[in-house]
Amino acid sequence: MSTEIWQFAGMLAFFAIALFLWLRIVYLPGRTLERWEDRRIEVRKEHRRPEDSPPRGCDS
């Protein structure tokens, strides 16, 4: 009985560590990159000069 409890605790610890590593290595850096890219697009739109925009009569 005691062995099964330790096995279950070890399995829970493994999943907790795997979740923590996934959050730190995969999920949070991706979210940070998405927010940075969104911010970069907003800044680019705010600082657009009239000569940067395409001509009004252009269909492409």
C-alpha positions as CSV (number, residue, x, y, z in Angstrom):
1,M,0.0,0.0,0.0
2,S,2.8,2.4,0.9
3,T,4.6,1.7,-2.4
4,E,1.5,2.7,-4.4
5,I,1.2,6.0,-2.5
6,W,4.8,6.8,-3.3
7,Q,4.4,5.9,-6.9
8,F,1.3,8.1,-7.2
9,A,3.1,11.0,-5.4
10,G,6.1,10.5,-7.8
11,M,3.8,10.6,-10.8
12,L,2.1,13.8,-9.5
13,A,5.5,15.4,-8.9
14,F,6.6,14.4,-12.5
15,F,3.5,16.0,-14.0
16,A,3.9,19.1,-11.9
17,I,7.5,19.5,-12.9
18,A,6.6,18.9,-16.6
19,L,3.8,21.5,-16.4
20,F,6.1,24.0,-14.8
21,L,8.8,23.5,-17.4
22,W,6.3,23.7,-20.3
23,L,5.0,27.0,-18.9
24,R,8.5,28.5,-18.5
25,I,9.9,27.2,-21.8
26,V,7.0,27.1,-24.3
27,Y,3.9,28.9,-23.1
28,L,5.1,32.1,-21.5
29,P,7.8,33.0,-24.0
30,G,5.2,32.5,-26.8
31,R,2.7,34.8,-25.1
32,T,5.4,37.4,-24.5
33,L,6.4,37.3,-28.2
34,E,2.7,37.6,-29.3
35,R,2.3,40.7,-27.0
36,W,5.5,42.2,-28.3
37,E,4.4,41.7,-31.9
38,D,1.0,43.2,-31.2
39,R,2.6,46.2,-29.6
40,R,5.0,46.5,-32.5
41,I,2.1,46.6,-35.0
42,E,0.3,49.3,-32.9
43,V,3.4,51.4,-32.8
44,R,4.0,51.0,-36.5
45,K,0.4,52.2,-37.2
46,E,0.7,55.2,-34.9
47,H,4.0,56.4,-36.6
48,R,2.9,55.8,-40.2
49,R,3.8,58.8,-42.4
50,P,1.6,59.7,-45.4
51,E,4.3,58.8,-47.8
52,D,4.4,55.2,-46.3
53,S,0.8,54.5,-47.2
54,P,-0.2,53.3,-50.7
55,P,-1.8,55.6,-53.2
56,R,-5.6,55.9,-52.8
57,G,-6.4,54.9,-56.4
58,C,-4.3,51.7,-56.2
59,D,-6.5,48.5,-56.3
60,S,-3.7,46.0,-55.4
